[in-house]
Amino acid sequence: MSRAIENLQAAQKRAMAGRPKVGGFPYLAETLRAAGVKRNVWCLPSCQSMFLTKDGPVVMQGAPLITGMADVPTFDRDALIRALRTDQAGESTFPEFLLSSWKAGVVRYEVDFDARTVTYYGCNGEEYVEAYPAVSVE
């Protein structure tokens, strides 16, 4: 196992142990940033996630949201914001958030841990950028 994978797994474990149910993403993001993760790129519906870290890039393959062929949903900013607020309130699981994002037309999103932003992209160049707050992790 590489140093990049070991470091990322340890940071994820720390983050999940201390992450609050409501507003947990900023805690997770700050824990990863402190561990040297610069960016995280999610591709939907494949649920492939790439982490760009100080120790090198790491790819993680999750369970895909669909199989076979499917029409790509139209980008719906309002539906995406509803999915975000539901998740931020602790009222959805991460897999539910990913599925809601896909249904809102998100095909990719990128987390910039230094800028503390997440940019959500549709397949026709649409995008929605949301900043998240800095938090203290102990």
C-alpha positions, 0 to 999 in steps of 0.5 A, a space after each residue: 500500500 502506498 503512502 498516499 493511500 495510507 495517509 488518506 485512509 487514516 485521515 478518512 478514519 479520523 474524520 468519520 470518528 469525529 464528524 458531527 451528523 449535522 454539518 459534517 462535511 466541513 469537518 471531513 473536508 478540514 480533516 482531509 485538508 490537514 492531511 494534505 489532500 488538495 482536491 477531490 473529484 467525483 464522477 457520477 454516476 460511476 461514483 469514481 473518486 480521485 483524491 489529489 494529495 501531497 503524497 500522490 493521486 489516489 482513485 477510489 471506486 464506489 458502487 455505481 448509481 446506475 448500470 447499463 445505458 441511461 439518459 443523463 438528467 437535465 441540470 437542475 440547480 434548485 434540485 441540487 440545492 435541495 439535495 445539498 440542504 437535506 444532506 447538510 441537515 443530516 437528513 440523508 446518507 452520502 449514497 442518497 446525496 450522490 443519487 439526488 445529485 445525479 438526479 439533479 443532473 450533476 455528472 461531476 463535482 470537485 472539492 477544492 480544500 484550499 479554497 473551501 469550495 465545491 463546484 458541481 457540473 452538468 454535462 452541458 457546461 452548467 455549474 454551481 459553486 458553493 463555499 463551505 465554512 472553515 472549522 476547527 478539528 481536534 
